[in-house]
Amino acid sequence: MLKLVLLAFCSFAAIASPEGMSPESEVRSPEGMSPKSEVRSPEGMSPKGSSTIYHSPFTIQKDSTLSEVTISAPKYPEKLARSGKVVSVISAEVIQANQGKSLGELLQQSVGVAVVGARSAPGTNQEIYVRGANTGHVLLLMDGFPLNDPSHISSVMDWNLISLANIERIEILKGGQSTLYGSDAMAAVINLVTKKNAKGINIVLQGGGLGTHQEQISWSTTQGKNQIQLQAQNYATDGFSSAKIAQGKAEADGFKQQSWGLKWGRTMGKLGNLDFSYSSQLYQGNLDNGPFVDDRDYTSEAVSHSFRAQYQVSKFTIRAFQDLIHREFRNDSSDVAANAWSKFNLSSYVGLNQGLEAFLKIPVKENATLLIGSEFRRQKTEQSDFSISDYGPYASPDLSEKQKTQQIMGTYATFQQSWGKFGYEVGTRWNVQSTFGSYFTYNLNPYWAISQTAKLFGNYYTSFKTPSIYQLASPYGNLDLQPEQGKTIEFGAEKKMKSWKLRVVAFENQVNQGIIFQAMDVEPFGKYQNISQQHTRGIEFEISYQTSKFQADFNYTYLKGEMMDRDSTYSSLIRRPTNAWNLYLQAKLANKWSIGLSNQLVGQRTDYFYDESTYSVQPNPMSAYVWTDISVHYQLNSKWKMSALLKNVLNQEITEITGYSGQPRNGQITLSGSF
C-alpha cells in the first residue's frame, strides 16, 4: 500500500505547482447471500459538481477552478476547496447525452464503480461494487434520503425500481461515510438528485432495438409561493433471453417499468421552506430458472411507494420519509425446467423503511462550522415462500413481530475548519441498534490547498453495516450477529492546468466481522456468521482535457482484494475486475451537431457457481472485454433535440454472471422537447 501511495504522490509532484444460489454455493460468498439469493436468477449533492465535471453535448464549456466548484458531501453546500473528500458528479448534461442507458450502465462510466448485471437482460438483479467492496456496502440516497429494502437479503434497493426519468444529477462520494449517513455507507454513498425548479413541459420519446420504447412527460409550474411538479414515465422492452442457452432458441425475457411522481414546495419567507414529494415505481419482468436454463413462466413483479418531506429554516433542517416495497416472484407449473426442485413456487417480500432526521449547521467562527444531527430509522419486513415439489407442499415459517422489525438511532457531529491553505474535517457518530446494541464511528479528513487549482488530501474513515433482518431472523439467521466493521484510508491529489485536469487517489479498505453464509452438515444446512475479513487496496486515476469544442475524459482503476475466513484466504474480487478503464470523447462538429464515444475495458474476472453435476462450487474465469457506445446529437430548434445511441458497437458476447446472457448490439433514438 505504501508503494501505491508513493506512486500517487510522485505522479502529482511532477505537475503540482504553487498555482439465487444454493446453500453449497455460498460457503465463501463475499456477499453473505442466503439460499434465496437473487444471484441464482436475475430477479430481482450540488449543481456544479465535483472534481470531475461533465458538460452538455451541445455546448462544451471550460471548467471552474477548484475553489469555485460546490459539493454537498457535508449535507449542506460546500466549496470543493474546503473538503478533502473524494467526490464525483454525473451532471444533467451527461445523463441527457446518454439517454437510452439505465442507471447501472451510466454509473459504469465512473472511476472505481462496477455494476454487475447492468449489461445483462432487462430486469436482472444488479450488484453495485465501489472500489471492490461488497454490493451491500454502498448506500443509495434519493435527495439525501436513504433508499433501502428491508426485505432484501442485504437490505439494498432493487435497482429495477429506479428510473432515470426524473434524475437531474448523480453524486458519488467515496470512502466510509457512516459518520454522516449511518449503516451501509462503508465504501461509498451515491446520491440521486431529482429535478427541481424546472419550468413548463418536458417530453422524451424513445424507441429502438430489442422492441424497446420509452415515454416521459413532466410538468412544472410556480403559483405564488408554491412550486408544483408532476412526472410520469413508461418503459417497455421485448429484451432477450436471460439465460445463456448453448443450443436451440430460448424465450426472450421482456421487461416493463412505470413511474410517476408529485412534488410540492412552498417558500414561507422567514419561516423557511417546506417540500413534500410522493413517487411510485412499478415493474414486471420475465425470468429464467438459473444459469443456462430457460423458463417460460417465471415472472417477477414489484411496486414501491415513497413519501418524503423536508422543512428547512435558516441553518436547521428536519426530514421524514417512508418507503414501502413489495416484490413477488412466481414460477408457475405449466413449464417446469429439467433441473427444477419444485413444480410451483411463489415468493413474496414486503419491506417498510421509515425514518426521521434533524440536523443543524452552526457557524462557530470565521471558516469554521459545526454540524450536529440525530437520525432514527425503522425497518420492517413480511416474507413468505410457498412451493410444491415431489415431496409435497412447503411453506416458510412466519417471523415474530420482534424478529421482523428493527430500529436504529444515530447521533452525529462534524467539525470543519480551514485556515490559509490548510483545512480539515473531523466527525463522530454514536449508534444504538435494537438487536446488537451500540456502535461508534468517526472520520478525519485533512487537506492542503496548494493553490486555487491544486490540492493534496488524506482521509481516514471508520464505518459499519448492520445485519439485515433476513440475516438475523430467517431460517438461516443468527440473532448473535454483530455489525460489519470497516476502515478506509486514502491519499490523493487534484490538479487543474488550463484545459487539463488530473486526480489520483490511492486507497485501502478493510472489513472485519464480515457476514457470510456458512454451510453446515445439519438442518438448516447453513447459517450466517461474522467470520470473514476483507482487505482491498487500489488506485484510481482520472485525467481530462477540455476545450470549447472537444472534451476527453479517461479514468483507470486498479484493485487487489483478498478475503479470509476460518478455513482459507482467497480473492474477494468475485465478478469484479482487477483492471478497468473508461474513455469518454465528445466533440462539437457544428452549431447543431455533436458526437460522443464511450469506451470501457472490463478486465478479467472470476465468478463462482454451483455445479450440480459435481455438487460443488466451481470457479469460472471470465474473459476481459471492451464495451463501446457511440452517440450522435442534433439540435433541431430551440425546443427540440434528437439523439441516437448505438450500444455494444462491436457486438461482443459478454458474460457478467455465469450462465446468463449479455446485451447484444442495439440502437436507441430519442426525441426530447421543452416548452
N, C-alpha and C positions, 0 to 999 in steps of 0.2 A: 504493500500500500504506500510505503514511503517513496518508492520509486515512481509510482503514479503521481504523487503529489509534486515531487521534484520536476517531473516531466511537464506537468501542467504549468508550474511557475516559470520554468525555463522557457517554455513557449511564449509566455506572456512577457518575460523580461526583455526579449528581443525587440518588442514593439511598444511597450508601455513607457511613454514619455511623460514628463511632468504635466503636460497638457491632459351418466348413469352407469358407473362401473359396479362390478360385483364386489363383495367383501374382499375376495382374494386379491383383486386388482388394486386395492387401496392400502396395502400394508405400508407402502412407502410414498403414498401420495402427498405431495407438498401442499395440497390444498385442504387436507383434512376433510375430504368429502365422504359422505355416507354412501351406503349401497344404493340409495336413490339418486346419486349424483347425476346432475344434468349432463355430465361428460359422457355418459353412456349413450345419450342421444341428444341431438341439438334442440331440446325442448326449452325447451325452455327453463369581474373584480374590477376594472376601470376602463373607460373608453379608449384611452391611449395606450394601454397595453403594458409591455414589459421590455426586457432587453432583446426580445425577438419580436419585431413588428412587421406585419404584412399589410399591403395596401391594395386598393382597388385594381382589378384587371383593366379598367377603363382609364384610370388616372393614377400614374405612379408618382409618388411624392417622396421627397427626401425625409429621412428620419430626424427626430429631435435629438438633442444632447441628452445624456442620462439624467441630468438634473431637471429636465422638463417632463420626462415620462412619469405618468402616475399609475400606481398599482393599488389594489385593495386587499393585499395579503393580511394586514393587521385589523381587518373588519371595518376599516374606515379608509378613505382615500389618502394615499401617501406617495410622496415622490420616490421614485426608484433609487435615487441617490441617497436616500435616508433609510435604505433597507439593504441587508446583506443576504436576503433570501433569494433562492433561485426560482424565478417566475417566468413563464412563457404565456403568450396570449395568441389565440387564433381569432382574428378580427372578423367583423361582419363582412368585409370585402373578401376575405379568404373563403368564408362559408358560402358567399354568393358565387364566387368563382368555381366552387366545387359542387354546385348543385347537381344532384344525381348520385352523390355519395351519402352513405349513412354516417352516423356519429362515430362509429368504430373505425370506418375507413378514413375519416378525416383525422382522427387522433393518431392514426398510424404514421402520419407525416411528421409528428413531433419527436424531438430527440428523446431517447430513453423510454419511449412508450411502445408497447406491443399489444395488439388486441387480437387474440386468437379467436377465430370464428367470424371476424368481420368480412372475410372474403370467402366464406363458405355459403351454403344455401340460405336463403332468406328464412328468418325465424330461428336460426342457430343460436344456442346459448353462447354468449360472448364472454370471454375471460380477459380482463384488462390487467396487464403487468407493467408496472413502472419501475425502472431500474432493476428488473429481475425479481422483484418481490412478489409474493403471492397475490392472487386476484382479490382476496378479501382484505388486503392491506392498503387499499385505495379508497378514500371516502369521496363519494359523489355528492355534490351540492346543487341545488337549484336556487339561484338568487341568495345564496348563503344558507339556505335551509337544507338539512341533511336528507338524503334520499336513501332509505333502507327498506328492505322487505324482511320482516321478522320471520316469515315462513320459509325463507331460503336457508339452505344449509350454512352458508357463510354470512347471512344477513345482508347480502348485496342486492341491489335493484336489478330486475330483469331489464336489460338494455333494449329489448324489443318493445318496451313500453315508453321509450323515449324517442321523440321526433325532433328533428332539427328545424321544423317549420317555424317555431316562434323563438329560436335562439339567436341572439344578437352577436354574442362572442363567447369564447371559452377560455377560462383562466386555469392554468396548470401550475400549482405550487408544489415544488419538490421537497423531499425530506420529511422527517417525522413531525407532524403538525398537531399532535394531540393536546398540546397546551392550550391552543385556542379552539380546536374543533373536536376534541374528545376521542372516543373509540374509533377505530378503523383507520385513522389518519397516520399510518405507520410509514408509508412510502411516498404518498402524495395526496393532495386534495385537488379535485377537478370541479371547478365551479361553472355551471352553465348559467349564463346571464341572459335573461329573456329580454325581448324588445320593449323599450319604454319610450314615451314621448313621441311615438310615431304619429303621423297625421294622415288622414284620408284613407283611401282604399288601396290595398296592395294585393295583387293577384299573381299566382305562379301556376303555370300549366306545364306538365312534363309528360313525355312518353318516349318509349324506345324498346330495345331488345328485351327478350325473355317475357314478353307480354306485360311490360311494366308501364304503369301510368300513375300520375300523382296530380292532385288539385289542391291548391291552398288559397285561402282568402282571409284577409284581416281588415278590420275597420277600426279606426281610432278617431276620437273627437275630444274636444275640450269645451265644456259647458260651464262657464263661470269659473268656479274654483274646483270643478270636478273634471277628472280625466277618465275616459271610458275606452276600453279596448275589447273587441271581440275577435276571435280567431278560430278557424276550422281547417282541418286537413284530412284528405283521403288518399291512401296509397294502396296499390294492389300490384301483384306480380304473379305470373304463372310459375316463375322460378325454374329450378332444375332438380334432379334427384339429390336428396340429402346424402344418402348412402352411395358409396363408390362401388358400383356393380361391375364386376370383371367381365361378365358375359350377359347377353340379352339386353333388353330395353327396360329401364326402370321408370316408374311413375315420377313425373315432375311434381315437386313439393311446393305448392303455392303458398302465398302469404298475403294477408290483408291487414292494414293498420289504419285506424282513425283516431283523431284527437280533436278536441275543442276546448276553448277556454274563455274566461271572462276576467278582466281586470278593472278595478275601480280605485281611483286615488283622489284624495281631496286635500288641498292646501288650506290650512287654518291659521295662517299668519303666525303670530307669536305662540299660538297653541300647538304648532308643529304640523306634521304631515301624517296622514293616515292612508294606508294602502291595503287592499284586500284582493285576493285572486282565487279563482277556482279553475281547475283543469281536470280533464278526464281523458284517458287513453284506453284504447281497445285494440286487441289484435287477435287474429285467427290464423293458424298455420297447420300445414300437413307435415308429419314427421315420418321417419323410418325407424326400424326396430333395432338399431345398433349398427356397429361397423359392418360394412359390406352387405347389409341385409335390408332389402326393400320391404315396405309395408304400405298397403293401400287404404288402411282405415285407422291409422294412428293420427290423432289430431290434438292440437293444443288451443286453448282459449285463455285470455287474460284480460282483466279490466282493472283500472286504477282510478281513484278519485282523490284529488289533493286539494286541501284548503290551506291557505296561508294568509296571515295578517301581520302587519307591522305598523307600529306607531313610533314616530321619531320627533323629539322636540329638543332643540339645541344639541347638546352632546349626549343625550340619553336615548337609547333605543330599546324597545321591547318587541319580541316576536312570538308568534304562536303558530303551530302547524299541526295538520293531521293528514296522513296518507293511509288509504285503505286499498289493499291489493288482493285480488282473487285470481288464482291461476288454477286451471283444470286440464288434466291430460287424460284422454280416453283412447284406449286401444281395443277396438271392437272385435267381435268374434267372427265376422264374415270373411276375414283374410288373416290367417294365423301363420306367422313365419315358422320355418322349419326348426329354428333354434329357440322358439319362444317357450318360456317357462309356463306362462298362463295363457288361457284361451280368451280371457277378458280381463281388462284392468281399468280401473277408474281411480285417479288420484286427485284430491282437491286440497289446495293450500290457500289459506287466508291469513294475511298479515296486517296488523294495525300498528302504525307508527305515529306517536304523538309527542309533542314537545313544546316547551316554553322557555324562552331565554330573554335575559335583560342584561345590558351592558352599558357602561358609562365611560366616556373619554374625558380625562381631566388634564388640562394643561397645567403642569407643575411649575414650570418657568420657561424662559425662552429656550426653544429647541429641546424641550423635554416633555414627554407625555406619558401619563399613566392610564392604562385601560383595565377596568375591573368588570367582572361579569359573573353570572351564575346561570346554569342551564339544567333543565330537568327533561329527561326523556323516558317514555313508557312504551314498551313493546309487548304485543300480544299476538298469539297465533292459534289458529284452528287448523288441524290437519287430519286427513283421513285417506286411507288406502284400502281399496277393495279389489280382490282378484279371484278368478275361478281357474283352477288347474285340474289335472288328473287326480290330485289329492283332495279335491273339494274346494269350497269357498274359504277365503281368508279375509278377515277384517282387522285392521291395525287397532291396537288398544287406544282408548281415549286418554288424553292427558288431564291431570287435575288442574283446577283453576290456578293453583300456586305454580305448577310446572310450566304452564303455557304463558305466563306473564313475568316480565322482569322490568325493573326500573333502575335508572342510574342518575345520580345527581353530581354535577361538577361545578366547582367554583374556581375561577382563574383570575390571574392578574399578570399583565406585562408592562414593563417599563422601557421606554425608548428614549435615547438621548444622543445628541450629536454636538460636537464642538470642533470647529475648524473642519478639517478633512477626515476626522475620526468619528465613529459612532458605534452604537451597539444596541441590542435589544435583549432583555432578559425576561423570562416568564416562568410561571409555575401554575400547576393545576392540581386540585385535590378532588378525587372522585370517590363516591360511595355507591356501590352496586348491590342490589338486593340479594344476589346469590353468593358472591365471593367476598364481599366486604369492601375495603377501601384500597385505593391505589394512587400513587403520586407520580407526576411527570414534571419535567422542566426543560428549558431550552436556553441557549446562549448564542447570540448572532452578532459578532463584531465585524466591522468593515473599515476600509481605508479608501476614501475617495481621493485618489491621486490628483484628479482634475475633474472638470465637468464631463469629460468623455472617457474616463478610466477609473476602475475600481478593483480592489482586492477584497476578498471576503473569506470568512471561515465560520462554519456553523456546527453546533453540537445539539442534538435533539434526543430526548427520550420519548417513547410513545407506547401505546398499548392497543390491544383489541380484545374486547370481552367475548367470551364464548357465546355462540348463538343459542337460541332456545332449543333448536334441534340437537346440537352437540351436548346440551345439558340434560334434556328430558326425553328424548326419543328412546325407542327400544335399545339403541346403541349408545345412549347418552351416559354422561358421567357428571353427577352433581358436585363432585370434588374438583372439577376443572378450575384452573386459575387463568387469569388473562395472559395472552401472549405479550411479551415484553420486548420492545425494540430500542435500539440505539443507532444513531446515524451521525457520522462525522463527514464533513465535506469542506474542501478548499477550492477556491476558484478565482477567476479574473475575467473582467469585461473591458473591452476597449473599442472605441469608435474612432475611425480616421477617415475624414471626408466621406467618401462613398462606401468605405469598408467598415465592417463591424465584426467583432470576434468575442466569443465566450468559450472558456474551457473550465470544466469542473471535474475534480477527482473526488470520489465518494466511497464510503464503506458503510454497509448496513449489517446489523447483527440482530437476530431474533432469538430470544430464549423462551423456554417453556412453550414452544410451538405445539399446536394441537394437530394431531394426525389420527387417522383411523387405524387402530392396531388389531390385526386379526387374532382370533382365539380358536382353540380346538373344541370348545363347548358353546352351547347357545348363550347369547345370540350370534356367536361366531365373529364378534368384533366389538370394539369399544373405543371411544375417543379418549386420548391420553395426552398429557403435557410432557412429551418425551423427545421432542426434536429441537435441534439448534440449527439455525440457518445463517450463513455468512456469505454476503455478496459484496463485491467491490468492482469498481469500473471507472471509466472516463466518458464524459460527454463533451463533444467538441462541436461548436457551431461557428460558421463563418458566412457572411452575406455581403453582397455587392449590389449597390443600387444607384441608378441614375434616373433622370426624368422619364426615360423610355425603356429601361431594362432593369430587371431585378433577378438576382440569382441567390438562392439560399442552399447551403449544404450543411448537413449535420451527420455525425458519426457517433455510434455508441459501442463501447466495448464492455463486456460483462464477464465476470468469473464468479461462480457461486457453488457452494457445497452445503450439504445437509447432513447432519449427524443424528442418528437415533441410538437406541440401546445396542443395536447389533452392528452397524456399519456406517461408513461415510460414502456419499455418492453425490453426483451433481444435482443441484437444486434447480437447474435451468431446464426443467421439463417443458417442452414446446416453446421455449424461449431461446433465441439465437445468441451466440457469443458475440457475433459481429453483425452490425446493421448500419446502413447509411441511407440517407434521403437526399435527393437533389430536386430542387424546385426552380424552374426557369419560367420567366414571364416577360413578354415583350409587347410593346405597343407598336403595331405595324403602321397604323394610320389613325386619323382622328376618331374613327368609329370602330376600328378593328384591334383586337389583341389576341395573343395566343399563349397558352401555357403548357408546360410539360412537367409531370411529376414522375420521378423515377426512384424506386426503392429496392435496395438489396436486403433480403432477409436471409441471414446466414444459416448454416446447417444447424438443425435442432434434433433432439431425441425425444420421442414420445414413448409412453409405456401403455400396453393394452393387455387385457386378459385373454389368453389363448385357450379357447375351450377344448382344443384337441390335446393339449398337454396339461390343462388345469393349472396354469402358472402364469405369472406376469412376465411379459417379454418386452425387450426394448425394440423400438423401431426407429432407426436413424432416418431423418427426412432431409432430402437434398435442399441446398440453397436455391433461391430463385430471385429473379429480378422482375419487379412488377412495374409496369409503365402505363400511365394515363396521359392522354392528350386532350386539351380543351381549346375551343375557339369561341370568341365572344364578339358580338356585334351590337352596337347601339343603334337601334332602328330610328328612334327620335327621342325627344326629351322625356317621354313617358314609358317607352317600351324597349326592352333588351332581349336579345336572343343568345343562347349559349348551346354548344354541342360538346358532349363529353364522350370519349371513347376509352373504356376501361379494359385493362389487360390487353394492350395493343398486340403483344407478341403471342397471345392466346396460349399461354403456358398452362399445363396441367399441374396445379399446385395441390399440396396436401397440408392443411393446418392441424387436423385431428385425424389420427389413424382410422381408416375405413370410411372417411367422409370426403365428399367432392369439394373441389374449389370452383370459384366463379369463372365461367368461360368469358371470352371476349364478347362485349356487348356495348351498345351505344345508347345515350340518352340525349334528347333535345329538350331544352327548357325555354319557355317564353314567360317573361315576368314584366309586370306593369305596375306603375304607381300613379294614383290620381288624387 
